[in-house]
Amino acid sequence: MKRNPVGWFEIYVQDMARAKAFYETVLGVTLSRLSPPELQMEAFPGDMTSPGTGGALVKFDGMPSGGNSTLVYFNCDDCGLEGSRVGGAGGQVVREKMSIGEYGFIVLATDTEGNMFGLHSMV
């Protein structure tokens, strides 16, 4: 395989407005509406020419949020900063900033929909 193994991610939500506000607050970004007719999607900002992968929040009947077994890590300049925004945005920090050795640092948190996600930085 000559590409990154992940090509897209989706985080399923029950309340799109609440989830969108949470991620915009924590990550300091603006999500943009995608328009497939059968679902609500808000895409994270990205650049198709840069490394990494794009993704979106998705509200789709029959696809509950929370309790999933996939963990998405968002790249950050300093994951401690984004982690400090989680509680005020309505989420919960599960694991404060911790070292993962030569691979940097992570924070583990849950969003307003019960989904666990990670924040990663090299500092």
N, C-alpha and C positions, 0 to 999 in steps of 0.2 A: 504494500500500500504506500503510495507516494503523496499522501495527504493526511491531514489531521483526521483521527478516527471519528470524531463527532462533527456532524454537519449542521445540526440545528438542535435546539432544545425548546421544550414547552413546559411551563409551570401552570398547572390547572388551578383555577380559582373559583370561588362561589360568588364573590362580590367584586366585580371588575374595578369599580371606582375606588374601593377601599384598597385593593391589592396594588393598583396603579399608583395611588398616592404613597403607599408604603415604599415601594421600590424606587420611585422618583425621589423621595425624601432620603432614604438610606444611601442610595448610590449617587445622588446629586446629578441625575440625568432626566431627560424628558422622553417618555415612551410615545410612539406614534401608532395610530390606528391602522390595522390591516383590515381588508374588507371581504373576506370570504363570507357569503351570505348566511351560512348555517352556523357560524360561531362568532363570538366576540374575540378579537385578538388585538393586543397592544404590544408592539415590537420594541425591544431594547435597541438603542442606537448602535450602529455598527458600520464597518467599512469592509465591503466584500473583497478588497485588495489587501487587507491586513491579515496577519495570522489570528487564529482563534475561530470562534463560531458565533453565529447569531442565534437569536431566540426570541420568544414572546410569552406573555401571559395569555392564557386561553380560558374562556368560559364556554363550556360545551355541555349541554344537557346529557346526563348519564356518565359524566367523567368527574367524580368527586375530587376535591382537593385533600391534601394531608394524607399521612399514612403511606406515602409512596416510598419506593426503595431506590430512587435515583437522587443523587446529590449533585447539584449544580454549584460550581465555585465561580464567583465573580472576581475578576482581576481588579486590584486596587493599588493605589500608590502606597497607602498605609492602612491595612485592614482594621487597625485599631480605631481609626477615625470613622470609617463607615460603621464599624461595630458600635461605636458610641451613639449612633443615630437610631439604632434599632428599637430600643425601648420607647423613645419619644414618638416613633412612627407607629407604635402599636404592636410591635413584635416582641420577641424575647431572646436574649442571648443565652445560648445553651452552654457554650464554652468560650470564655474570654480569650483574647489574643494569646496564642501559644506558638512556640517555635516548633518547626518541623525540620530542624537541622539545616543542612545546606540548601533545602528547598524553600526556605523562607518561613512565613508565618501564616496562620489561619485563625479565623473566628468562625464558630458554628452558631447559627441562629435559626429561629422559626419566624415565618412571616405571619401576617394577619389571617391567613387561610389555613394555617397548620402545617405548611410545607417547611421542611428543614432545608437550609441552603448554607453554602460556605462563602467566606470572603478570604481572598488570598493576596498576599503581597510579599515582596522580598525584604522589606524592612518592617 
